């Protein structure tokens, strides 16, 4: 049964999480892959991309009607909205459309993997209990991650398929046009600082510079996600997945500055959304000057997400030992992760 062909439906295929998941699945010989996203993609051997508007029941039904062989759904799609309450309806609707259609069309469906995050613990609202554990009590809604999990739990009753929920911290990896890519935020901010002959200043809240936090490498997350989806003992379980180490920006920031050959100046709280709003002409000039890849400024970075992360003036970490108790032992050094991502950005001519 281990050699039986598996068909992964990766929902949110172009994001940091989805694209790295596809890369990992391609290293495993017994998987075929279907990637869903708004933008679609160029299909290659073992990977078929489908462009679909999952907010539309009609488009979803039309585009997914021929997917009769799916064995595993990996759900990592996300629809951004201006408020926490507004996030619920579209993000729940997209998951619902996918599950309801595939459940009917693919009789061999075995598992649905749901990508979540520390918002389940109220991490986005303010200081929360750390380390957060999978068994922690819930918090006052709205929270779309929780609603999505409740939908899966209810839908799974009496079914042969199982589910898992994966909770990473901030994910580090490469993807363009992604609303939550912190490494890209830092890389573009640092590159522009260097071009302006400025030191690298931490732009967040003063206490955020000293808080304890962690990250989750996108490759590590991909391996953990597939592990949880294919290990029988992980059925209907929730797992925090993180790199396994903690850091403070006060220690990491000088190391990041060194990578970019920059000096560090004292932190200065500023909204990146505000101060980077007028930098597109400068970036276009840099793109020409350094012969960078032709990526639009808007696709490269989400300054609002940077402001969000750098505003965490409280500890942000979770207990990752449950995954180890169930058999997933991988870990990664977060400093090494950052440097590898920045090197990758340079190699791909995203930054000078």
C-alpha positions in Angstrom: 0.0 0.0 0.0 3.0 2.3 0.6 3.8 2.2 -3.1 0.2 3.0 -4.2 0.0 6.1 -6.4 -1.1 9.1 -4.5 -2.6 12.3 -6.0 -2.2 15.5 -4.1 -4.5 18.5 -4.6 -2.5 21.5 -3.4 -4.8 24.4 -2.8 -3.0 27.7 -2.8 -0.2 26.3 -5.1 1.6 29.6 -5.7 2.1 30.7 -2.1 5.2 30.2 0.0 3.6 27.1 1.7 1.9 25.6 -1.4 4.9 26.1 -3.8 7.4 24.5 -1.3 5.0 21.7 -0.7 4.8 20.9 -4.4 8.6 21.0 -4.6 8.8 18.5 -1.8 6.2 16.2 -3.3 8.1 16.2 -6.6 11.0 14.5 -4.7 8.7 11.7 -3.7 8.2 9.1 -6.6 4.7 8.0 -5.6 2.9 11.3 -5.9 1.1 13.1 -8.7 0.2 16.7 -8.0 -2.6 19.1 -9.0 -2.1 22.7 -8.0 -5.0 25.1 -7.6 -4.7 28.9 -7.5 -6.1 32.0 -9.1 -3.1 32.5 -11.3 -2.6 28.9 -12.3 0.8 27.9 -13.6 2.7 26.1 -16.3 2.0 22.4 -16.0 5.0 20.0 -16.0 5.5 16.3 -15.7 3.6 15.1 -12.6 2.2 18.6 -11.8 -1.0 20.0 -13.4 -2.0 23.5 -12.6 -5.5 24.7 -12.7 -6.6 28.4 -12.5 -9.8 28.6 -10.5 -11.8 31.2 -8.5 -12.6 29.2 -5.4 -14.9 31.9 -4.1 -17.2 31.1 -7.0 -19.2 27.9 -6.5 -19.8 27.8 -10.3 -16.2 28.2 -11.3 -15.1 25.7 -8.6 -17.6 23.1 -9.8 -16.6 23.6 -13.4 -12.8 23.5 -12.9 -12.8 20.7 -10.4 -15.4 18.4 -12.0 -12.8 16.1 -13.6 -10.7 15.6 -10.5 -11.7 12.0 -9.8 -8.4 10.6 -8.6 -7.5 12.9 -5.7 -6.3 11.0 -2.6 -5.0 13.9 -0.5 -6.1 17.5 -0.2 -3.4 20.0 1.1 -5.3 23.2 1.8 -3.0 26.3 2.1 -5.1 28.9 0.3 -5.8 32.3 1.9 -7.9 35.3 0.9 -6.8 38.5 2.6 -9.4 40.9 4.0 -9.2 44.2 5.9 -10.6 42.9 9.2 -10.6 39.7 11.3 -14.3 39.3 10.9 -14.2 39.7 7.1 -11.7 36.9 6.8 -14.1 34.3 7.9 -16.7 34.1 5.1 -14.4 33.9 2.1 -11.8 31.6 3.7 -14.4 29.2 5.0 -16.2 29.3 1.6 -13.1 28.3 -0.4 -12.4 25.3 1.8 -16.0 24.3 1.8 -16.2 24.4 -2.0 -13.1 22.3 -2.5 -14.0 19.7 0.1 -17.6 19.3 -1.0 -16.7 18.9 -4.7 -13.7 16.6 -4.2 -15.4 14.4 -1.7 -18.1 13.6 -4.3 -15.8 13.3 -7.3 -12.9 11.4 -5.8 -14.0 8.2 -4.0 -10.4 7.4 -3.0 -10.0 10.5 -0.9 -7.9 9.6 2.2 -6.9 12.8 3.9 -7.4 16.5 4.1 -4.6 18.6 5.5 -5.5 22.1 6.7 -2.9 24.8 7.1 -3.5 27.0 10.1 -1.3 29.2 12.3 -0.9 30.7 15.7 -4.0 32.9 15.2 -5.8 29.8 16.6 -4.2 30.7 20.0 -5.1 34.4 19.7 -1.5 35.4 18.8 -2.7 38.2 16.5 -4.8 39.8 19.2 -2.1 40.4 21.8 0.0 38.7 24.4 -1.0 35.0 24.7 0.1 32.0 26.7 3.5 30.8 25.6 4.5 28.2 24.7 1.1 27.7 23.0 0.0 24.1 23.0 -2.4 22.3 20.7 -4.7 21.6 23.7 -5.0 25.3 24.7 -8.4 26.7 25.2 -9.9 28.7 22.3 -10.6 32.4 22.2 -13.4 34.7 21.4 -14.2 34.6 17.6 -14.0 35.7 14.8 -11.2 33.4 13.7 -11.5 31.7 10.3 -8.9 29.0 11.1 -11.1 27.7 13.9 -14.2 27.8 11.7 -12.4 25.8 9.0 -11.3 23.2 11.5 -14.8 22.9 12.9 -16.1 22.4 9.3 -13.6 19.6 8.7 -14.3 17.9 12.0 -18.1 17.9 11.3 -17.7 16.9 7.6 -15.4 14.0 8.5 -17.9 12.2 10.9 -18.8 8.8 9.4 -16.4 9.2 6.5 -13.4 7.1 5.5 -11.1 10.1 5.1 -9.2 11.8 7.9 -7.9 15.3 8.5 -4.9 17.0 10.1 -4.4 20.6 11.1 -0.9 22.1 10.8 0.1 25.2 12.8 3.3 26.9 11.7 4.8 30.1 13.0 5.8 32.8 10.4 6.8 30.8 7.4 10.2 31.5 5.7 10.5 30.7 2.0 10.4 32.0 -1.6 7.2 33.0 -3.4 6.1 36.0 -5.4 3.0 38.0 -4.8 2.4 36.4 -1.4 0.7 38.5 1.3 2.7 36.9 4.1 6.4 36.6 3.2 8.5 38.1 5.9 11.9 37.2 4.4 11.0 39.0 1.3 9.9 42.1 3.3 13.3 42.1 5.0 15.3 41.5 1.9 13.6 44.4 -0.1 13.8 46.7 2.9 17.5 46.0 3.4 18.3 46.3 -0.3 16.6 49.7 -0.5 18.4 50.8 2.7 21.7 49.9 1.2 20.9 51.7 -2.1 20.0 54.9 0.0 23.3 54.5 1.9 21.4 54.0 5.2 22.0 51.7 8.1 19.5 48.9 8.7 17.1 50.0 11.4 14.6 47.7 13.0 11.3 49.4 12.1 9.0 47.8 14.7 7.8 48.5 18.2 10.7 49.0 20.7 9.8 46.0 22.8 9.3 43.8 19.7 13.1 44.1 19.2 13.6 42.1 22.4 10.6 39.6 22.4 11.2 35.9 21.9 9.8 34.5 18.7 10.3 31.6 16.3 9.8 30.8 12.6 9.0 27.8 10.4 11.1 27.0 7.3 8.9 26.4 4.3 10.8 23.2 3.4 10.6 21.8 6.9 6.9 22.7 6.9 6.3 20.8 3.7 8.0 17.7 5.0 6.0 17.8 8.2 2.7 18.4 6.3 3.2 15.3 4.2 4.3 13.3 7.2 1.1 14.2 9.1 -1.0 13.4 6.1 0.4 10.0 5.5 1.1 8.6 9.0 -2.0 6.7 10.3 -1.4 7.8 13.9 -1.6 11.5 12.9 -5.3 11.1 11.7 -7.6 13.8 13.1 -4.7 15.5 15.0 -3.3 19.0 15.3 0.4 19.8 15.2 2.5 22.9 15.9 5.4 22.9 13.4 8.3 25.2 14.0 12.1 25.3 13.5 12.8 24.3 17.0 14.8 27.3 18.2 13.9 30.7 19.5 15.4 34.1 18.7 15.1 37.8 19.4 15.4 40.4 16.6 18.0 42.2 18.8 20.3 39.3 18.1 19.1 38.3 14.6 19.0 41.9 13.1 22.7 42.5 13.2 23.3 39.2 11.5 20.8 40.1 8.8 22.5 43.5 8.4 25.9 41.7 8.0 24.6 39.6 5.2 23.6 42.8 3.3 26.9 44.6 4.3 25.0 47.1 6.3 25.6 48.9 9.6 23.0 48.6 12.3 21.5 51.8 13.8 19.1 51.9 16.8 15.6 50.8 16.1 13.2 53.4 14.9 9.5 52.6 14.9 8.0 53.4 11.5 5.3 52.0 9.3 6.8 50.2 6.3 3.5 50.5 4.6 3.9 54.3 4.8 7.7 54.8 4.3 8.0 52.2 1.4 4.9 53.5 -0.5 6.9 55.9 -2.7 9.9 53.6 -3.4 8.6 52.0 -6.6 10.6 54.4 -8.9 13.7 53.7 -6.9 13.2 50.0 -7.1 12.6 50.1 -10.8 15.9 52.0 -11.2 17.7 49.4 -9.0 16.2 46.6 -11.2 17.8 48.2 -14.2 21.0 49.1 -12.5 21.6 45.6 -11.1 19.9 43.6 -13.9 17.4 42.1 -11.6 14.5 39.8 -12.6 11.5 41.6 -14.0 9.2 41.3 -10.9 6.9 44.2 -10.2 7.5 46.1 -7.0 4.0 45.3 -5.7 4.5 41.6 -6.2 7.8 41.5 -4.2 6.7 42.6 -0.7 3.8 43.0 1.7 4.8 45.9 3.8 1.6 45.6 5.9 2.6 42.1 6.9 6.0 43.4 7.9 4.3 46.0 10.1 2.2 43.3 11.6 5.1 41.0 12.6 7.3 43.8 13.8 4.5 45.0 16.1 4.6 41.9 18.2 5.9 43.4 21.4 5.3 40.1 23.2 6.6 36.6 23.0 5.4 34.5 20.0 6.2 30.8 20.1 4.5 27.4 20.5 5.4 24.0 21.9 6.5 21.8 19.0 7.0 18.6 21.0 3.7 16.9 20.1 5.0 16.4 16.5 8.2 14.9 18.0 6.2 12.6 20.2 4.3 11.4 17.1 7.6 10.8 15.2 8.6 14.0 13.3 12.1 14.9 14.5 13.3 17.5 12.0 14.5 20.9 13.0 16.4 23.8 11.4 18.5 26.7 12.6 16.6 29.9 12.0 19.6 32.1 11.3 20.8 29.5 8.7 17.2 29.6 7.2 17.3 33.3 6.7 20.7 33.3 5.1 19.8 30.5 2.7 16.6 32.3 1.7 18.5 35.6 1.1 21.1 33.7 -1.0 18.2 32.2 -3.0 16.8 35.6 -3.6 20.2 36.7 -5.0 20.6 33.6 -7.1 17.2 34.2 -8.6 18.1 37.9 -9.2 15.3 39.1 -7.0 17.6 41.4 -5.0 21.1 42.8 -5.8 
